[in-house]
Amino acid sequence: MKIAVAGKGGVGKTLISAGLAWSLARSGLKTIAIDADPSPNLAVSLGIREKEAESIIPVSENDSLIRKKTGTGFPGVYNLNFSVDDVVRDFSIASPAGVHLLIMGTVKAMGSGCNCPAHSVIRTLLRHVVVDRAEAVVLDMEAGIEHLGRGTAECVDMMIVVSDANKKSLAVAGTIARMALGAGIPRVQLVGNRIETVAEEDLITLFAQEHKIPVLGFVPYDPEVFRAGIAGEPIQSLQGTPAIRSIEEITHKITQITYSKI
């Protein structure tokens, strides 16, 4: 099961990603969470201590690894044919949430067709994790889907687009949904987050209907999530709260949808 999570910055997609990964791991699936956001913070959400999280070098910024994989000894000439199975083994981190975390990072100047060494490593690694490995995978993406190239996107089971009821957030959600479908992702669904009123839920539902995006579920605004964020507490500390119960229900729906299509 390969799930990508995207949305406008600040809508709570890291909470959704951490909750999904934790729920999948608790169900007995070996799970890898990949933080592919430019400002990675999934580690703390999965229970990794803040100092340890700050010391983690994203794969895209690991110069020695990138040189090892792409270097040829000739200036301006890069090896683009390399294995990355050892990267998952050596650079993923076991978290207290029972999920292995791999911080991918991003490539700042990643135009279409970019073949710079860092981009090549990221692209190959992501394809390896999504296509070649058997673990459940949850990708915490940046707002766009630049990491998912053709051939990798088609192997993601679902793109979850997270949005609150803010019009700007919904506009970004619509753009991401169109990009994801255009890239070949077979199922794109919307999750409403931080929902406080029936009116907000109705607004998101109407938006989803107008844009033909199925709604996977709603996660209510939960003061405990806000408190845990201030305290830097992990997803496990929120077990039993309304927000986590909703995410667990969404995880169950994803499992049903994914396996019903196999």
N, C-alpha and C positions, 0 to 999 in steps of 0.2 A: 504494500500500500504506500503510494507516494503522493503526499499532499503538499501543495504550495499555498502559502498564506501571504496576501498582499493587501495594500490599502494605503491611504494617505497617512503621512506621518502624524502620530498623536492619536490615532483612532483606537489604539489598544491591540494591534495585531500581535505584539509580542506576548501579551497575556493569552490570547487565543492560541498562538503557536505552542507556548509552554504547556497550556492546559491540554491541548490535543496530544502532544508528545507524552506527557505524563499519563494521560488516560490510556493511550495505546500500550505503553510500557506496563501499566498496572493490569491490563487485560492479558498479559503474557507474551506480547510481541516484542522481540528485540528491536529497539528503536534508536534511530539516529536523528538528532535535531541539528539542522544546519542554519547558522546565523549568517545570512547573506545581506544584511542591512548595513549601510555605510556607518551607522552608529550602533554597533552591536551591544546589546544588553540582555541577551537571552540567558547568558551564563548565570547571572545573579538570580534570575527567575527560576532557574532549575536547581538552585541551592548551592552553587559554587561561591565560595567566599569572595568578597569584593576585591581583596588584594590579589588573590589568585587570578580572578577574572581580568583584572587590569594588566596582569603580566603576560596574558596570552597574546601571542603575535598572530594576527590573521594570516591565513595562507597567502593571500594576495600581497602581503607586506613582508613575507619571509624571503628575503633576498637570497639567502644561502640555498634554500630549498628550490627556488625558481632557477637559480644558476645550475644547480645539480641536475634538474630535470631538462632544462632547455639549452644549456651551454654546449658549445662545440669547440671553443678555443680560438674561434675566428671572430673578430669584431663584426657586429652587425649580422652574423649568421646564427640562426637559432635552430635547435633540434625541436621539431614539432611532433615527433613520434616517440612517446615515452609512456611508461606504466605509472599508475598512481595508486595501486592497491596498498602500497606501503604507507601512503599519506594518511589514509583512514586509520590504519593500525597505529602509526606513530604520533599522530597529531590530534586524534579525537580524545576527548576527556570524559571519563566516567563521572556523572553527576549524582548527587544524593537523590535525585528524582528517579533514578533508575534508567536514565536516558544518556546515551553517549552524545557529546556535543562536539561539533566541528565548526569553528569560526572561519568562514570563508573570506569575509571582507569583500571589497569591491575594487574595481579598477576604474580610476577617476576619468581617464580619457578613453572610454570604451565605445567608440563609434562602431557602426555596423561594419562587419568585415575586419575588425581589428585583430591582428595576429601578433600583438606584442607578447613577450614571454609570460607576463603575469596573467594576461587574459587567456592564453593558451592553457596554462596550468589550471586555472579556475574552470574553464569550459570542459576540459578533459576530466577533471575531478568530479564535477557535477554530473556529467554524463555517466561516469563510472558508478556513482552512488545511486543515481536514479534508475539507470538501465541495467547495470550488471549485478548489483548486489540484492540480496533477498530481504534485508531488513525493512521494517516500516521506516519511512522517512518523512519528516516534517521540515519544510523549508520556510524560514522566516525571511521573506523577500523585502527588497526595497520597493518603492512605489511602482516602478516599472517592472518589466519582466525581461530585462536585457540579459540576465544570466541564462535564461532558458532559450537556447537556440533550437532551430528545427532539428528534429530527431531526438532531442531531450524532452522538449515540451510535450511531444506526442506520447511520451511514456509516463508522464505525470497523470495520476488517476483523476485528480481534481484540483482546481484552483479555487480557494476560498478567498473571496474579496470581502474585507472587513470595512464597515462604515458605521458611523453614528448618524444622527438625523440631520447634521449640519449639511447645508446645500453644497458647500465646497467639497466636503468629504464624499458626498454622493456623486458629484460630478467626476471626481477622480476615480471613484469606484466604477462608474460607467466606462470611462476610458480604459481602465485596466481590464475590464471584462471583454471589451472589443479586441484589445491587443491579445489577450489570452486565447480567445476563440480563433483569432487570425493566425496565431502561432501553432494551432493544432491541438491545444489542450482539449480533451474530449468533454469535460464537464466543468462548468464554471458556475459557482453558487455564491449567494450573498449571505453574510452573517451581520445582523444588526447588533452593535455593541453599545453599552452604557445607556440602555433604554430606560427612561424614567416614567414615561406616560404612554397611555394607549394611543394618544395623538402622534407621538414619535414613531411608534410601531406602525401605525397606519400610513404615515408619510413614507417610510422605507418600503412598505409593502406596495404602495402605489408606484413609487419609483421603479421597483423591481418589475412590476407588471408592464409598465410603459417601455422598459428596456429589455423585456423578455429574459430576465435573470431570475432563476428559481431562488427562493429564500430558504436557506437551510435551517435557520433558527435565529433566536434573539437571546442576547445575554443582557440581563438587567444591570442597571447601575447598582453597584454594591459598595457601601462605605468600607467594608472590610478590604476590598481590593485597593482602595485609596490609601487606607491605613498601612497595609502591607507594603505598598510602594514607597511610602515615606520611610518606613522602618527597614526597607531592603530585605523583607522576608520572602522566602521562596514560595512557589506554587503549592507545595505540600501543606503550608500553613493555612491555606484557604480551603482545605477539604471540608465539604459539608456546607459551604456558603452558597447562596443563590447563584452567584456567577459561575462557580465551578460545577454545580449541579447542571446548569444549562450547558456548559461546555461538554460535560460527560454525555448528555443527551445528544448533542451535536456529533460527538465522536461515534456514538452508537449508530446514528443515521448514516454517517459516512461509511461505516463498516458494512451496513446493510446495502447501501447503494453500490459500493465498490464490488462486493462479492456477488451481488445479484447480476452484475454485468459480465462476470467471468464465464 
